[in-house]
């Protein structure tokens, strides 16, 4: 792990932010095989910020940068990546007033959700951002995203994990990537913005944040994800013609400890009793199975239609209006802890960090 020299002076370290650079498009440079994580990102970012108007530079908080090694394309991230970032923030927590995580966009929403579960009870901001274009690319969105993340991470009222992208601030457990190319690639389908850029101002909406509901010292849950980093929690979306033997082949594997199902509409299965039998069987074995809707917005309501009425009896947990990223990261987080099956099930159904 490399640590950059401080980029600006501050009277005390606790007045600074810590920027954690993990890799991703924002810091990539071209090579023979295409874009790959580039070196010397802290100095490259410093040069880019020095090119901004003085009024923007003067409004930025002091910060330092640490780079995780090895730098990765976020498509290579696993639960162990989430754990490393969470552990670093916890280790540095008392030394900084806020944190920014620079991350590739492909799995950014998964990492943001996991950090929210690991760092419950935050009393300061953790803001995750990235870019659709590398820092030095013509017309890149990188610098704007970094500036916004730094401004929001210096907030006195933001007390949760958030994602800043394209001038908008989202709850970390409520954001999804909706576009593979557009600068405004992220959205929050079931929860309003926590803040946004309005002209040259960065406006926060504290009434929508967790700061008003969280009390007391941070209650971090830094469980080891080592036993869940090789696909032990799977994600399965229904398709027309899915059969019980296919569901059994996937969920019945002894290595699978949990699964997120994405069902049609409000939570509907095909009219096949054998599918429910498979689900009841794996739930009976203690596997943690949850379900959300395939629709990008809205909620799963078991029993709204006859086609989904047997899911709850089979032992499947409703993810309500949770995003796929937040639901899967929550399954991993709960399975990583020494909890009873009943406690895991109850905690999945309980909002922990505004994820449902």
N, C-alpha and C positions, 0 to 999 in steps of 0.2 A: 504494500500500500504506500503510495507516494503522497507527500504533503507539500503543497506549494508554499512559497513565501507569502506572507500576508500582503494583500493587495492595497489595503488602505490602513491608516493609523486609527486606533481607537484607544480611549483611556484605559479601558479594561476589556479583557477577552470576552466577558459575558455580554458585552455590547455588540459583539459580532455575530454573524451567521456562519454556519458551516455549509458549504456546498459539496455534495458528494457526487462525483462523476463516475458513472458505471459503464459508460460506452454509449452505443446507439448512434443513430444518424446524426445527431447534433454535433458530434465530434469526429465524424468520419472524414476520411480523405480517399481520393481515388487511387487505385493501384491496378496491376495487371489483371487481377481477378475481379475488379469492381470495387465498390466502396467497402471500406473496412475501418474499424476503430483506429483513429489517428493518435499519434504521440504528442506530448507537450501541449495538451489541451489547456491547462491553466494559463500559460503564457499567450496562447492564441486568443483565448477569451479576453484576457487583459488588454491585448492590442485592439480587439474589436470594440470593447467598451470605451477605450480612450478616443475612439473615433466618433463617439456620440456627442451631441450638443452639450455644452457645459451645464445647462439647466437640468438635463436628465442625469448626467453624472453626479451632480451635487445632491440629487435626491436619493441616490443609491445608498443602502447601508453598507457598513464595513463587512468584509467577509473573507474567509479563507477557503481553499479548495483541497479536498483529499480525493485521490483517484483510487478506486478499487482495482486490484490486479488479480487475474487478467481482465482487461476490458473486454466486454462482450457485445455482440449483436443481441438485442433483447429476445430474439427468437430462441436463443440458447439458454434463457433464464429458466431456473427450476425453483422449487420451494427453498432450496439451500441458498439461492441468490437472495430471496426475500429475507431469509434468516440473517444473512451477512449484513444486509443494509440495516435491518432492525437492530442488530447487536451493536453496530457502529454508532447509530444514533443514541442508543441507551448508554453506551460507554462515554460518549462525548456530551451527554445531555446537560450536565450542570455547567458546562463551559461556554455554551452558546445560547443566544436568545431565540434562535429559530434555525431551521434547516431547509435546504433545497436539495432535492435529489434529481440529477440529470440522468435521463433514462431513455432507452429506445421506445418508440411508440407502439410497437407490435404487442408487447405484453405489459405496457405501462399500467394499465388499469388493474391487472392482477397484482402487481407489486404494490400499488397504492392501497388496494383493499387489504392485502396482507399486513402492510405496515400499520394500518388502522387497528387491526385486531391485536397485533403485537404491542402496540404503544397506546393502550387504552388509558383514558384519563389525562390526556395531554393538557398541559397548561401553557403551551406555546405552539407556534405553527410548524408543520412539516409540509412543504409544498413540492410536489413532484411535477416535473415538466420535461419536455424534449423538443424535437423539431421534425418537420417533414423534409427539410433540406439541411445539408451540412452548413456549419457556421460560415464558411467562406464562399458558399455558393451564391451566385447573383440572385437577388431577391429573396434570400433565405428568411425564414420566419424565426430562426434560432435566437437572434439577439432580442427581439421583442418578447419572446417567451421567457428568456432568462431575466430580462429587466422586470417583467411583471411578477415572476416568481420571487425575485429578491424583494420587491416592494411588499408583496403580500406576506412573505415570510418574516418581515420586520413588524408585522401587526401586533398590537397589544391585545386585541380581542379575538383573533383567530386562534382557536385551541383545538385543532384536530388535523388529521391528514387530509390535504386537499390537492387537487390537480389544477394547475394553471395552464391554459392553452388558448392561443388566439384571442387574448384579451378577456377570457372568461375564467372564473374560479368555480370549480366543482367540488362537491364532497368526494373524497377518495373512494368511498364504497358505493358511489352512485354513478360513476362515469363509465362510458363505453366508447371504444373506437368505432366510428361509423363509416369512415371513408379511408381508402388506402392511399389517396393522393392529395386531397384538398387540405389547405392550410388549417381550416376549422374542422379537423378530423374527429373531434370528440364531442360528445353530447351527454346530457343527463336526462334520460327519458321520463323518470318518475320522481324527480326532485328538483326544485328551483336552484338557480345559481346562488353561490355563497358570496359572490362579488363579481365585478367586471371593471374593465377599463372604460372610462368615459372621458374622451378627449385626452388630456394629459394627466387626469386624475385616476386613481385606483380606488374604487368605491367598494366597500364591504357591507354586507347585510347581516349584522351580528345576530339578529333575531332568528335567522335560519341556521345558525351554527350550533355546535355542541357546547360552546363556552357557557351558555346560560343554564345548561342542565348538568354539567360535570362539576363535582365538588371534591375537594380533598387532593391529596398527592397523587401523582401518576401511579396507576396500577398495571405496570407493564407485565405482559405474559410472554416471556422469551423462551418458549418451548423449543426443543430440538425438532427440526423437520427432517432429520436424516433418514428416518424410516418411511418417508413419504415423497422422496425426490425422484423415484423411478416409475412413476405412473400408478402408484397404489390407489390414488383417487382419480377416477376417470370421468369423462364428460361424454354423454351420449344423447344425440338429438334423434327424435323419431323420424322415420321416413315411411312413405306408403308401402305397405307390404312387409313391414317388419314382423318377424315370427318369433315365437317363444324360444326356439332353439338358438336363435341369434342372440337374444337377450341373455339366455343362460350361458352361452359361450363367453360373453363379455363379463357379466356380473358374477358368474359362478367361479371364475378363476380364483384360486386360493390366495393369489397375491393381492387381489383387490380388497381394499378396506372400506371404501366408500365410493359413492357415485353421484353425479349430478345429472338428472334426466331433464331434457327439455321436451315438453309435451305440447300438443296442439292447443290453441285457444286458451281457455281458462284452466286447462289441465286435463286434457282428454286423451284416453288411450283407444286403440282400435278395439272393436267388440270381439275380444278373444280372451276367454277366461284363463287360458294357459299363461298369458302374459302376467296376469295378476298372481297366479300361482308361483311363477318365477320370482316376482318381487317379494311376495310373502315369505318365500323360502330364504332368500338372501338376507332379508331384514331379520328373520328369525335366527340367522347365524350371527347376528350382531353387527352386520355391515350397516354403515350409516348412509342411507339413501334419501336424497332430497330431490324435489322436482320444482321447476319453474316453467313459465310459458316460453314457447318458441317465438312469440311475438316480441318485438323490441320494446314495446311499451304496454303497460297494463299489469295485471296481477293474475296469479294462479289461484283459483278457488275450487278446491276439490268438492265434487258433488253439485256444482252448478249445472252440470249435464250428467245424464246417466252414464255416459262413457267414461267419466272419471270418478264415479261414486265409490269404487272399491279401493282407491289408492290409500286413503287414510287407514282403513281396516287392514290393509296389507302391511302397514308400517312405514309407508313413505311419508316423509316430512314435506310440508308445503314451504316453498321459498317465497311465497307471496309475490311482492313486486321487486325482489332482489335482482340485480344484474347477474349474468352468468359468472363474471369475474369475482364478484363479491361472494356469491354462493359457494363457488368452488374453493376459494381461498379460506372461507369460513369452515368448510368441511375439513380441509387440511389442518387448520389451526386447532380445531376441537379434537381431531384424532391424534394430534401430536401430544396432547396433555393427558396426565394420569387421572382421567375422569371415568366415572361409571357410565355405562350405556345410557342410563336414564338421565344423568346430568348432561351428557352430550346432546341428547335429543332435546332436552328442555332449553339448553343454551342456544341451540340452532334456531329454535322458535322465538327466542327472546332478542329484541334489538340490543346490540352491544355498543355500536358506534354509529347509529343512525342508518344502518344498512337496509332496514326494512320498516 
